[in-house]
Amino acid sequence: MATPLLLLVLFLPLLLCLGWFAIRNNNKAIIIPKWPVVGMLPSLLWNVSHDLLHDFITRVMKQSGGTFMFRGPWFAGVDFLITVDPLNVHYILSKNFTNFPKGPNLKAILEPLGDGIFNADGESWKSQRETIHSLINTTKFHHLMLKTIHFKLKNGLIPILHNTSKLHNNAPLPPPLDLQELMKRLTFDTICSLVTGFDPKYLSIELPSLPYADAFDVIEQVILYRHCVPATVWKFQRWVGIGEERKMRQAQECFDGFLEERIRVKRKEALDKKEMETVVDDDFLTMILSGEAGIDQGKLTDGFLRDVVFNLLVAGRDTIAAALSWFFWLVAKNPNVEEKILKELDQVMGKETSFPTTEELNKMVYLHGAMCETLRLYPSVPYEHKQSIEPDVLPSGHAIDGNTRILLSIFSMGRMEEIWGVDWMDFKPERWISVGSADEKKKMVVSYVPAYKFTAFMAGPRTCLGRKIAFVQMKAVASCVLRRFKIEVVHGHPVVPDASILMFMKYGLKVRVSHRA
């Protein structure tokens, strides 16, 4: 009897020949080769393994006119429609929103998020959204947020950058730093403090290793893996406890242990505070447990709180860290933009090096434009997934069946000439700025751009609740760092997007930091 290896050797050339003839006869200008049995999956996996996923999908979008149906193995059920057409995006996210929820397939992939706001639909999603909106828009929460950011800058990030720039003062070059790693540590400390009231001190001179912070990264990596392989594969791995799914289980156990401890501590603190006046600096979890959110106390189970907290940590940690990393890289590569930002910061804050107030942050229009331009080119969440309930016809004319998986490529949307013009490759904060009316003495204001064109914060009913908070944090960090330090990317350091559900740099951001004169 022939061995499996021999059968594979005999079968593979035949499969390749059949695929080649099928492609040649069907369409000489085909966008993605579609092989017998395995469909288009080999092209996807090859580009993922070579760090080309985002550029691959962008190329497909440009060649297909903005909408394309990806066909996977016929037996695996991984077909999905990809689109960057603004009319389709508006239709899916806003106009016919109810027909395009997350769907059961994506809920399974995003299992670690539980029934939190990012993974919930229907009444659960609506209730969580109302709760979060009511709490994060309070004056108390904004006060705590700015205070926390200033504290972490003063006692964490700035001392590290200062020590690095001083080290080897007589050497020709200061030692390199991974700025992306520092951003991840900064935002992890900040969001943990805001949501749970606990500062992990992940950002400190020693740059400590925290198992639960590392576990957070593993969970995100395995979620991407689940997107790229048939569900039967990763579900089998989960069942038998092998491969990537074994990593996922271990990481979830580690991070859930951290969350359980934080919830236990907060419950005890809430009981101790019952007879006390409300503390000004209450964190998000304390506000929920104290009844400020108006949620029935019977619903505040550990599982419910775990899902809410986990989703908020996802929203507030890596999204902002990724955006700041790309921002500093783009500014370092565009000295003309850096000069304009510094000029604006001097005009708004004066010559004294201090921490910006809310009023000063609101006046940083050019910096705001630079942040928007960063998110256009490198959105923190490069893709959004939906699934149709009923058959439908998109504005582009593409007919879809019920239960069709849909991928919105937010990364590719920022690279479409039809949307942004022939200069889409240029880093131009000016494209986000206009001149106000005569009554405003022609001062610069942030231009309005429709959410279905600039989808970094989503659109329609699921528009990101933390948009304003994100800009406050990013502008506060950027203004404090750029006024004090000159950042230069290490020569020859490769900067490429990682194949992840979040837009990080695969090899980090190696920079040299020096004090500004």
Kinemage of the C-alpha trace (Angstrom):
@kinemage 1
@onewidth
@group {chain A} dominant
@subgroup {mainchain}
@vectorlist {calphas} color= white
{ca met a 1} P 0.000 0.000 0.000
{ca ala a 2} L 1.315 3.478 -0.869
{ca thr a 3} L 2.430 5.571 2.058
{ca pro a 4} L 0.706 8.930 2.766
{ca leu a 5} L 3.930 10.727 1.864
{ca leu a 6} L 4.102 8.979 -1.509
{ca leu a 7} L 0.460 9.792 -2.227
{ca leu a 8} L 1.137 13.418 -1.409
{ca val a 9} L 4.167 13.501 -3.718
{ca leu a 10} L 2.100 12.000 -6.551
{ca phe a 11} L -0.989 14.119 -5.932
{ca leu a 12} L 0.551 17.553 -5.428
{ca pro a 13} L 1.960 18.023 -8.977
{ca leu a 14} L -1.396 16.951 -10.405
{ca leu a 15} L -3.195 19.451 -8.194
{ca leu a 16} L -0.850 22.251 -9.240
{ca cys a 17} L -1.243 21.412 -12.928
{ca leu a 18} L -5.025 21.335 -12.690
{ca gly a 19} L -4.988 24.670 -10.891
{ca trp a 20} L -2.648 26.202 -13.452
{ca phe a 21} L -4.825 25.113 -16.374
{ca ala a 22} L -7.975 26.303 -14.605
{ca ile a 23} L -6.465 29.709 -13.994
{ca arg a 24} L -5.038 29.969 -17.514
{ca asn a 25} L -8.285 29.042 -19.192
{ca asn a 26} L -10.628 31.052 -17.005
{ca asn a 27} L -8.915 34.397 -16.709
{ca lys a 28} L -5.407 35.364 -17.658
{ca ala a 29} L -5.688 38.537 -15.558
{ca ile a 30} L -7.037 36.798 -12.452
{ca ile a 31} L -6.482 38.690 -9.192
{ca ile a 32} L -5.932 35.700 -6.872
{ca pro a 33} L -5.294 32.148 -8.137
{ca lys a 34} L -8.129 29.813 -7.206
{ca trp a 35} L -6.839 26.246 -6.833
{ca pro a 36} L -8.925 23.085 -6.830
{ca val a 37} L -10.025 21.998 -3.354
{ca val a 38} L -8.069 24.673 -1.415
{ca gly a 39} L -9.415 27.708 -3.280
{ca met a 40} L -7.584 30.995 -2.696
{ca leu a 41} L -6.311 30.054 0.772
{ca pro a 42} L -2.652 29.428 -0.267
{ca ser a 43} L -2.275 33.021 -1.477
{ca leu a 44} L -3.664 34.356 1.800
{ca leu a 45} L -1.454 32.170 3.982
{ca trp a 46} L 1.659 32.920 1.908
{ca asn a 47} L 1.158 36.674 2.273
{ca val a 48} L 0.466 36.354 6.011
{ca ser a 49} L 3.673 34.370 6.506
{ca his a 50} L 5.696 36.996 4.581
{ca asp a 51} L 4.274 40.022 6.464
{ca leu a 52} L 2.406 41.143 3.354
{ca leu a 53} L -1.201 40.633 4.456
{ca his a 54} L -2.221 44.308 4.479
{ca asp a 55} L -0.511 45.170 1.191
{ca phe a 56} L -1.903 41.991 -0.387
{ca ile a 57} L -5.489 42.923 0.449
{ca thr a 58} L -4.875 46.518 -0.686
{ca arg a 59} L -3.580 45.265 -4.040
{ca val a 60} L -6.638 43.031 -4.411
{ca met a 61} L -8.926 45.967 -3.632
{ca lys a 62} L -7.283 48.189 -6.237
{ca gln a 63} L -7.371 45.512 -8.930
{ca ser a 64} L -10.968 44.499 -8.206
{ca gly a 65} L -12.452 47.995 -8.112
{ca gly a 66} L -12.998 48.003 -4.364
{ca thr a 67} L -15.016 44.816 -3.730
{ca phe a 68} L -13.952 41.174 -4.048
{ca met a 69} L -15.277 37.753 -3.049
{ca phe a 70} L -12.555 35.581 -1.478
{ca arg a 71} L -13.101 31.863 -1.945
{ca gly a 72} L -11.487 29.459 0.493
{ca pro a 73} L -11.500 25.641 0.543
{ca trp a 74} L -14.931 24.368 -0.534
{ca phe a 75} L -15.176 22.192 2.569
{ca ala a 76} L -14.133 24.800 5.147
{ca gly a 77} L -16.690 27.588 4.805
{ca val a 78} L -14.188 30.469 4.904
{ca asp a 79} L -15.546 32.456 1.948
{ca phe a 80} L -15.923 36.173 2.619
{ca leu a 81} L -16.523 39.395 0.737
{ca ile a 82} L -13.912 42.160 1.097
{ca thr a 83} L -14.835 45.771 0.357
{ca val a 84} L -13.468 49.315 0.662
{ca asp a 85} L -16.211 50.991 -1.360
{ca pro a 86} L -17.415 53.946 0.788
{ca leu a 87} L -21.010 53.410 -0.368
{ca asn a 88} L -20.854 49.770 0.719
{ca val a 89} L -19.243 50.744 4.024
{ca his a 90} L -21.946 53.343 4.681
{ca tyr a 91} L -24.648 50.813 3.800
{ca ile a 92} L -23.224 48.077 6.036
{ca leu a 93} L -22.318 50.224 9.055
{ca ser a 94} L -25.183 52.722 8.955
{ca lys a 95} L -27.979 52.510 6.396
{ca asn a 96} L -28.770 48.797 6.805
{ca phe a 97} L -26.959 48.296 10.113
{ca thr a 98} L -29.424 45.731 11.517
{ca asn a 99} L -28.686 43.239 8.715
{ca phe a 100} L -24.956 43.168 9.479
{ca pro a 101} L -24.195 42.187 13.091
{ca lys a 102} L -20.997 40.523 14.247
{ca gly a 103} L -22.438 37.091 13.546
{ca pro a 104} L -21.820 33.697 15.210
{ca asn a 105} L -18.634 32.914 13.266
{ca leu a 106} L -16.863 36.057 14.430
{ca lys a 107} L -18.197 35.661 17.964
{ca ala a 108} L -16.512 32.258 18.093
{ca ile a 109} L -13.220 33.673 16.807
{ca leu a 110} L -13.373 36.510 19.350
{ca glu a 111} L -14.307 34.157 22.175
{ca pro a 112} L -11.786 35.725 24.644
{ca leu a 113} L -13.785 38.970 24.506
{ca gly a 114} L -16.754 37.139 25.995
{ca asp a 115} L -19.994 39.086 25.726
{ca gly a 116} L -18.244 42.451 25.994
{ca ile a 117} L -19.157 45.423 23.844
{ca phe a 118} L -16.876 44.475 20.928
{ca asn a 119} L -18.380 41.004 20.614
{ca ala a 120} L -21.965 41.637 21.662
{ca asp a 121} L -25.027 42.305 19.498
{ca gly a 122} L -28.603 43.315 20.186
{ca glu a 123} L -29.729 44.396 23.644
{ca ser a 124} L -26.508 43.313 25.358
{ca trp a 125} L -24.455 45.577 23.076
{ca lys a 126} L -26.926 48.459 23.411
{ca ser a 127} L -26.997 48.252 27.209
{ca gln a 128} L -23.202 48.156 27.533
{ca arg a 129} L -22.812 51.034 25.114
{ca glu a 130} L -25.216 53.219 27.091
{ca thr a 131} L -23.437 52.363 30.345
{ca ile a 132} L -19.954 53.089 29.039
{ca his a 133} L -21.108 56.289 27.334
{ca ser a 134} L -22.692 57.602 30.538
{ca leu a 135} L -19.534 57.031 32.594
{ca ile a 136} L -16.678 58.052 30.304
{ca asn a 137} L -18.297 61.375 29.448
{ca thr a 138} L -18.442 62.599 33.030
{ca thr a 139} L -16.240 65.469 34.198
{ca lys a 140} L -14.917 63.189 36.923
{ca phe a 141} L -13.677 60.593 34.464
{ca his a 142} L -12.040 63.181 32.193
{ca his a 143} L -10.298 64.702 35.209
{ca leu a 144} L -8.992 61.270 36.228
{ca met a 145} L -7.903 60.482 32.676
{ca leu a 146} L -5.775 63.610 32.226
{ca lys a 147} L -4.359 63.295 35.738
{ca thr a 148} L -3.395 59.653 35.079
{ca ile a 149} L -1.722 60.478 31.755
{ca his a 150} L 0.289 63.302 33.283
{ca phe a 151} L 1.363 61.050 36.157
{ca lys a 152} L 2.566 58.276 33.818
{ca leu a 153} L 4.400 60.767 31.610
{ca lys a 154} L 6.093 62.490 34.536
{ca asn a 155} L 7.004 59.340 36.455
{ca gly a 156} L 7.350 56.803 33.667
{ca leu a 157} L 7.967 57.753 30.064
{ca ile a 158} L 9.872 61.040 30.401
{ca pro a 159} L 12.414 59.704 32.966
{ca ile a 160} L 13.159 56.710 30.710
{ca leu a 161} L 13.686 58.903 27.650
{ca his a 162} L 15.705 61.384 29.725
{ca asn a 163} L 18.017 58.678 31.105
{ca thr a 164} L 18.525 57.185 27.667
{ca ser a 165} L 19.433 60.525 26.107
{ca lys a 166} L 21.896 61.222 28.959
{ca leu a 167} L 23.505 57.770 28.810
{ca his a 168} L 26.851 57.676 27.045
{ca asn a 169} L 26.761 61.441 26.692
{ca asn a 170} L 30.175 61.517 25.067
{ca ala a 171} L 29.360 58.731 22.610
{ca pro a 172} L 28.561 59.663 19.019
{ca leu a 173} L 25.074 58.108 19.282
{ca pro a 174} L 22.742 57.479 22.234
{ca pro a 175} L 21.659 53.838 22.698
{ca pro a 176} L 18.546 52.715 20.775
{ca leu a 177} L 15.142 52.208 22.364
{ca asp a 178} L 12.079 50.287 21.214
{ca leu a 179} L 9.571 53.145 21.291
{ca gln a 180} L 6.669 50.872 20.401
{ca glu a 181} L 7.366 48.749 23.478
{ca leu a 182} L 7.367 51.892 25.620
{ca met a 183} L 4.038 52.989 24.118
{ca lys a 184} L 2.500 49.591 24.883
{ca arg a 185} L 3.723 49.771 28.462
{ca leu a 186} L 2.512 53.351 28.864
{ca thr a 187} L -0.984 52.664 27.580
{ca phe a 188} L -1.268 49.388 29.533
{ca asp a 189} L -0.553 51.222 32.784
{ca thr a 190} L -2.876 54.072 31.844
{ca ile a 191} L -5.890 51.972 30.872
{ca cys a 192} L -5.457 49.621 33.860
{ca ser a 193} L -5.422 52.649 36.180
{ca leu a 194} L -8.497 54.190 34.536
{ca val a 195} L -10.557 50.999 34.388
{ca thr a 196} L -9.500 49.059 37.499
{ca gly a 197} L -7.748 51.670 39.655
{ca phe a 198} L -4.589 49.529 39.637
{ca asp a 199} L -1.261 50.730 38.234
{ca pro a 200} L 0.817 47.685 37.145
{ca lys a 201} L 3.923 49.907 36.823
{ca tyr a 202} L 4.713 48.136 33.576
{ca leu a 203} L 6.391 51.335 32.416
{ca ser a 204} L 9.333 51.958 34.712
{ca ile a 205} L 13.088 52.270 34.443
{ca glu a 206} L 13.550 48.523 34.967
{ca leu a 207} L 11.077 47.638 32.154
{ca pro a 208} L 9.761 44.661 34.153
{ca ser a 209} L 8.239 41.548 32.608
{ca leu a 210} L 4.603 40.968 33.581
{ca pro a 211} L 3.116 37.567 32.659
{ca tyr a 212} L -0.429 38.921 32.309
{ca ala a 213} L 0.730 41.714 29.974
{ca asp a 214} L 2.534 39.153 27.802
{ca ala a 215} L -0.576 36.960 27.878
{ca phe a 216} L -2.575 39.885 26.486
{ca asp a 217} L -0.302 39.919 23.399
{ca val a 218} L -0.616 36.158 22.882
{ca ile a 219} L -4.421 36.340 22.905
{ca glu a 220} L -4.376 38.943 20.122
{ca gln a 221} L -1.944 36.895 18.017
{ca val a 222} L -4.011 33.728 18.273
{ca ile a 223} L -7.201 35.606 17.362
{ca leu a 224} L -5.554 36.551 14.040
{ca tyr a 225} L -4.579 32.898 13.531
{ca arg a 226} L -8.232 31.946 13.945
{ca his a 227} L -9.149 34.415 11.195
{ca cys a 228} L -6.762 32.815 8.711
{ca val a 229} L -7.434 29.087 9.089
{ca pro a 230} L -10.663 27.085 8.710
{ca ala a 231} L -12.728 26.974 11.891
{ca thr a 232} L -12.515 23.190 11.902
{ca val a 233} L -8.722 23.439 12.266
{ca trp a 234} L -8.531 25.789 15.239
{ca lys a 235} L -11.564 24.253 16.936
{ca phe a 236} L -9.915 20.823 16.701
{ca gln a 237} L -6.695 22.280 18.139
{ca arg a 238} L -8.713 23.807 20.975
{ca trp a 239} L -10.471 20.495 21.641
{ca val a 240} L -7.248 18.489 21.920
{ca gly a 241} L -5.206 21.362 23.409
{ca ile a 242} L -2.391 21.692 20.881
{ca gly a 243} L -0.675 24.367 18.775
{ca glu a 244} L -1.876 27.941 18.872
{ca glu a 245} L -4.985 27.019 20.843
{ca arg a 246} L -2.871 25.670 23.667
{ca lys a 247} L -1.140 29.055 23.821
{ca met a 248} L -4.566 30.720 23.830
{ca arg a 249} L -5.814 28.621 26.760
{ca gln a 250} L -2.708 29.331 28.839
{ca ala a 251} L -2.801 33.052 28.038
{ca gln a 252} L -6.508 33.315 28.883
{ca glu a 253} L -6.013 31.557 32.200
{ca cys a 254} L -3.179 33.932 33.064
{ca phe a 255} L -4.979 37.122 32.102
{ca asp a 256} L -8.307 36.056 33.569
{ca gly a 257} L -6.500 35.404 36.850
{ca phe a 258} L -5.279 38.999 36.789
{ca leu a 259} L -8.801 40.304 36.075
{ca glu a 260} L -10.379 38.144 38.789
{ca glu a 261} L -7.977 39.570 41.371
{ca arg a 262} L -8.724 43.152 40.318
{ca ile a 263} L -12.499 42.533 40.507
{ca arg a 264} L -12.160 40.892 43.929
{ca val a 265} L -10.192 43.865 45.275
{ca lys a 266} L -12.698 46.346 43.829
{ca arg a 267} L -15.677 44.532 45.331
{ca lys a 268} L -14.037 44.726 48.737
{ca glu a 269} L -13.246 48.429 48.278
{ca ala a 270} L -16.827 49.106 47.173
{ca leu a 271} L -18.138 47.548 50.377
{ca asp a 272} L -15.720 49.597 52.471
{ca lys a 273} L -16.821 52.826 50.749
{ca lys a 274} L -20.540 52.392 51.242
{ca glu a 275} L -20.570 54.749 54.180
{ca met a 276} L -18.084 57.165 52.608
{ca glu a 277} L -18.544 60.059 50.207
{ca thr a 278} L -17.720 59.394 46.566
{ca val a 279} L -14.023 59.791 45.850
{ca val a 280} L -13.254 62.240 43.005
{ca asp a 281} L -10.782 59.889 41.346
{ca asp a 282} L -13.010 56.794 41.170
{ca asp a 283} L -12.016 54.482 38.341
{ca phe a 284} L -14.453 52.906 35.881
{ca leu a 285} L -14.896 49.635 37.784
{ca thr a 286} L -15.550 51.473 41.049
{ca met a 287} L -18.182 53.671 39.383
{ca ile a 288} L -20.032 50.573 38.143
{ca leu a 289} L -19.896 48.787 41.498
{ca ser a 290} L -20.981 51.910 43.373
{ca gly a 291} L -24.194 52.100 41.339
{ca glu a 292} L -23.327 55.224 39.326
{ca ala a 293} L -24.044 53.370 36.083
{ca gly a 294} L -27.569 52.494 37.221
{ca ile a 295} L -27.072 48.762 36.599
{ca asp a 296} L -29.020 46.326 38.744
{ca gln a 297} L -26.515 44.971 41.277
{ca gly a 298} L -27.809 41.463 40.626
{ca lys a 299} L -26.423 41.670 37.071
{ca leu a 300} L -22.924 42.611 38.219
{ca thr a 301} L -21.595 39.081 38.223
{ca asp a 302} L -17.864 38.418 38.034
{ca gly a 303} L -18.363 37.147 34.475
{ca phe a 304} L -20.143 40.321 33.383
{ca leu a 305} L -17.513 42.557 34.970
{ca arg a 306} L -14.707 40.453 33.477
{ca asp a 307} L -16.093 40.893 29.934
{ca val a 308} L -16.655 44.644 30.351
{ca val a 309} L -13.177 45.235 31.784
{ca phe a 310} L -11.412 43.014 29.230
{ca asn a 311} L -13.044 44.838 26.311
{ca leu a 312} L -12.175 48.248 27.737
{ca leu a 313} L -8.546 47.185 28.187
{ca val a 314} L -8.441 46.042 24.558
{ca ala a 315} L -9.937 49.355 23.422
{ca gly a 316} L -7.667 51.564 25.475
{ca arg a 317} L -4.314 49.819 25.422
{ca asp a 318} L -3.130 48.596 22.053
{ca thr a 319} L -5.181 50.861 19.804
{ca ile a 320} L -3.577 53.985 21.245
{ca ala a 321} L -0.118 52.403 21.559
{ca ala a 322} L -0.164 51.375 17.899
{ca ala a 323} L -1.335 54.805 16.729
{ca leu a 324} L 1.368 56.606 18.741
{ca ser a 325} L 4.084 54.295 17.416
{ca trp a 326} L 3.162 54.995 13.795
{ca phe a 327} L 2.782 58.699 14.560
{ca phe a 328} L 6.322 59.031 15.929
{ca trp a 329} L 7.687 57.061 12.972
{ca leu a 330} L 5.876 59.230 10.415
{ca val a 331} L 6.928 62.458 12.135
{ca ala a 332} L 10.550 61.296 12.284
{ca lys a 333} L 10.367 60.605 8.536
{ca asn a 334} L 8.773 63.969 7.770
{ca pro a 335} L 10.822 66.777 9.405
{ca asn a 336} L 8.661 69.456 7.762
{ca val a 337} L 5.639 68.106 9.652
{ca glu a 338} L 7.649 67.915 12.869
{ca glu a 339} L 8.654 71.559 12.508
{ca lys a 340} L 5.031 72.655 12.075
{ca ile a 341} L 3.921 70.637 15.097
{ca leu a 342} L 6.632 72.164 17.285
{ca lys a 343} L 5.705 75.642 16.100
{ca glu a 344} L 2.067 75.052 17.015
{ca leu a 345} L 3.017 73.651 20.435
{ca asp a 346} L 5.064 76.785 21.172
{ca gln a 347} L 2.144 78.987 20.149
{ca val a 348} L -0.352 77.071 22.270
{ca met a 349} L 1.752 76.318 25.358
{ca gly a 350} L 4.402 79.037 25.314
{ca lys a 351} L 8.065 78.332 25.848
{ca glu a 352} L 7.669 76.671 29.247
{ca thr a 353} L 7.878 72.879 29.185
{ca ser a 354} L 4.758 71.766 31.015
{ca phe a 355} L 1.917 69.276 30.710
{ca pro a 356} L -0.942 70.474 28.476
{ca thr a 357} L -4.351 71.324 29.866
{ca thr a 358} L -7.607 70.236 28.213
{ca glu a 359} L -8.022 73.722 26.767
{ca glu a 360} L -4.522 73.648 25.280
{ca leu a 361} L -5.058 70.187 23.806
{ca asn a 362} L -8.192 71.423 22.049
{ca lys a 363} L -6.168 74.187 20.387
{ca met a 364} L -3.646 71.775 18.854
{ca val a 365} L -5.314 71.632 15.440
{ca tyr a 366} L -2.282 70.741 13.320
{ca leu a 367} L -1.284 67.998 15.761
{ca his a 368} L -4.850 66.704 15.559
{ca gly a 369} L -4.558 66.601 11.778
{ca ala a 370} L -1.285 64.673 12.049
{ca met a 371} L -2.998 62.115 14.296
{ca cys a 372} L -5.863 61.699 11.801
{ca glu a 373} L -3.388 61.318 8.963
{ca thr a 374} L -1.560 58.636 10.945
{ca leu a 375} L -4.791 56.723 11.496
{ca arg a 376} L -5.703 57.044 7.819
{ca leu a 377} L -2.477 55.338 6.769
{ca tyr a 378} L -2.127 52.996 9.749
{ca pro a 379} L -5.512 52.468 11.469
{ca ser a 380} L -5.105 50.773 14.827
{ca val a 381} L -7.791 48.229 13.915
{ca pro a 382} L -7.113 47.477 10.229
{ca tyr a 383} L -10.209 45.334 9.610
{ca glu a 384} L -13.837 45.157 10.684
{ca his a 385} L -15.873 41.978 10.338
{ca lys a 386} L -19.606 41.631 9.762
{ca gln a 387} L -21.997 38.880 8.739
{ca ser a 388} L -25.255 39.315 6.867
{ca ile a 389} L -28.501 37.952 8.275
{ca glu a 390} L -30.628 38.167 5.134
{ca pro a 391} L -29.676 38.131 1.435
{ca asp a 392} L -28.899 41.627 0.215
{ca val a 393} L -27.534 43.679 -2.677
{ca leu a 394} L -24.789 46.160 -1.851
{ca pro a 395} L -24.646 49.618 -3.484
{ca ser a 396} L -21.732 48.356 -5.603
{ca gly a 397} L -24.146 45.851 -7.191
{ca his a 398} L -22.700 42.777 -5.463
{ca ala a 399} L -25.400 40.337 -4.357
{ca ile a 400} L -24.769 38.456 -1.113
{ca asp a 401} L -26.517 35.557 0.548
{ca gly a 402} L -27.635 35.327 4.123
{ca asn a 403} L -24.789 34.475 6.532
{ca thr a 404} L -22.157 35.943 4.201
{ca arg a 405} L -19.007 36.983 6.042
{ca ile a 406} L -17.875 40.512 5.168
{ca leu a 407} L -14.477 42.114 5.739
{ca leu a 408} L -14.107 45.907 5.670
{ca ser a 409} L -10.435 46.697 4.997
{ca ile a 410} L -9.950 49.982 6.839
{ca phe a 411} L -6.208 49.843 6.112
{ca ser a 412} L -6.827 49.621 2.365
{ca met a 413} L -9.436 52.409 2.430
{ca gly a 414} L -6.703 54.854 3.464
{ca arg a 415} L -4.744 53.898 0.344
{ca met a 416} L -7.440 54.285 -2.297
{ca glu a 417} L -6.735 57.028 -4.842
{ca glu a 418} L -10.473 57.220 -5.553
{ca ile a 419} L -11.072 58.233 -1.939
{ca trp a 420} L -8.016 60.339 -1.027
{ca gly a 421} L -6.614 61.531 -4.339
{ca val a 422} L -3.350 60.990 -6.174
{ca asp a 423} L -1.331 62.104 -3.136
{ca trp a 424} L -2.724 59.364 -0.889
{ca met a 425} L 0.821 58.174 -0.128
{ca asp a 426} L 1.857 61.556 1.309
{ca phe a 427} L 1.737 62.229 5.040
{ca lys a 428} L -0.225 65.509 4.925
{ca pro a 429} L -1.895 66.750 8.116
{ca glu a 430} L -3.141 69.674 6.005
{ca arg a 431} L -5.755 67.451 4.363
{ca trp a 432} L -7.579 67.442 7.726
{ca ile a 433} L -7.480 71.207 8.282
{ca ser a 434} L -9.520 74.083 6.929
{ca val a 435} L -9.694 77.803 7.643
{ca gly a 436} L -12.544 79.041 9.810
{ca ser a 437} L -14.942 81.869 9.014
{ca ala a 438} L -14.039 85.568 9.044
{ca asp a 439} L -15.561 85.874 12.516
{ca glu a 440} L -12.918 83.433 13.736
{ca lys a 441} L -10.116 85.525 12.185
{ca lys a 442} L -9.383 82.713 9.736
{ca lys a 443} L -7.993 80.406 12.402
{ca met a 444} L -7.391 76.753 11.552
{ca val a 445} L -10.096 74.235 12.384
{ca val a 446} L -10.336 70.464 11.977
{ca ser a 447} L -12.191 69.574 8.777
{ca tyr a 448} L -15.177 67.241 8.821
{ca val a 449} L -14.606 63.937 7.020
{ca pro a 450} L -17.499 61.433 6.757
{ca ala a 451} L -17.040 58.374 8.946
{ca tyr a 452} L -17.673 56.007 6.022
{ca lys a 453} L -14.615 57.536 4.322
{ca phe a 454} L -12.398 57.705 7.420
{ca thr a 455} L -13.379 54.557 9.294
{ca ala a 456} L -10.604 54.333 11.877
{ca phe a 457} L -13.231 54.933 14.589
{ca met a 458} L -15.958 52.981 12.765
{ca ala a 459} L -19.252 54.573 11.690
{ca gly a 460} L -22.963 54.477 12.377
{ca pro a 461} L -24.361 53.065 15.645
{ca arg a 462} L -21.059 51.346 16.466
{ca thr a 463} L -18.950 54.505 16.193
{ca cys a 464} L -16.173 54.329 18.792
{ca leu a 465} L -17.246 55.830 22.121
{ca gly a 466} L -13.659 56.596 23.072
{ca arg a 467} L -12.754 58.750 20.054
{ca lys a 468} L -12.384 61.976 22.045
{ca ile a 469} L -10.542 60.188 24.841
{ca ala a 470} L -8.139 58.637 22.337
{ca phe a 471} L -7.250 62.025 20.837
{ca val a 472} L -6.725 63.544 24.289
{ca gln a 473} L -4.300 60.785 25.256
{ca met a 474} L -2.421 60.739 21.946
{ca lys a 475} L -2.043 64.523 21.789
{ca ala a 476} L -0.956 64.715 25.437
{ca val a 477} L 1.768 62.085 24.914
{ca ala a 478} L 2.918 63.482 21.560
{ca ser a 479} L 3.133 67.087 22.768
{ca cys a 480} L 5.095 66.170 25.910
{ca val a 481} L 7.556 63.921 24.076
{ca leu a 482} L 8.192 66.079 20.989
{ca arg a 483} L 8.808 69.263 22.981
{ca arg a 484} L 11.468 67.572 25.078
{ca phe a 485} L 13.107 65.052 22.773
{ca lys a 486} L 14.285 64.572 19.231
{ca ile a 487} L 13.422 61.099 17.928
{ca glu a 488} L 15.359 59.484 15.086
{ca val a 489} L 14.679 56.034 13.675
{ca val a 490} L 17.726 53.748 13.768
{ca his a 491} L 19.214 53.542 10.274
{ca gly a 492} L 18.293 50.313 8.524
{ca his a 493} L 15.668 49.293 11.083
{ca pro a 494} L 12.835 47.470 9.233
{ca val a 495} L 9.409 48.992 9.838
{ca val a 496} L 6.598 46.763 8.551
{ca pro a 497} L 3.075 46.150 9.848
{ca asp a 498} L 2.649 42.934 11.766
{ca ala a 499} L 0.037 40.434 10.585
{ca ser a 500} L -2.209 41.019 13.584
{ca ile a 501} L -5.722 42.131 14.417
{ca leu a 502} L -4.052 45.357 15.587
{ca met a 503} L -1.719 47.547 13.539
{ca phe a 504} L 1.596 47.058 15.327
{ca met a 505} L 5.084 47.080 13.814
{ca lys a 506} L 6.422 43.537 13.597
{ca tyr a 507} L 9.964 44.417 14.686
{ca gly a 508} L 9.088 47.283 16.998
{ca leu a 509} L 10.282 50.857 16.490
{ca lys a 510} L 13.991 51.204 17.227
{ca val a 511} L 14.843 54.871 17.770
{ca arg a 512} L 17.548 57.085 19.222
{ca val a 513} L 16.407 59.797 21.587
{ca ser a 514} L 18.211 63.051 22.320
{ca his a 515} L 17.282 66.204 24.219
{ca arg a 516} L 16.105 69.163 22.215
{ca ala a 517} L 18.218 72.276 22.571
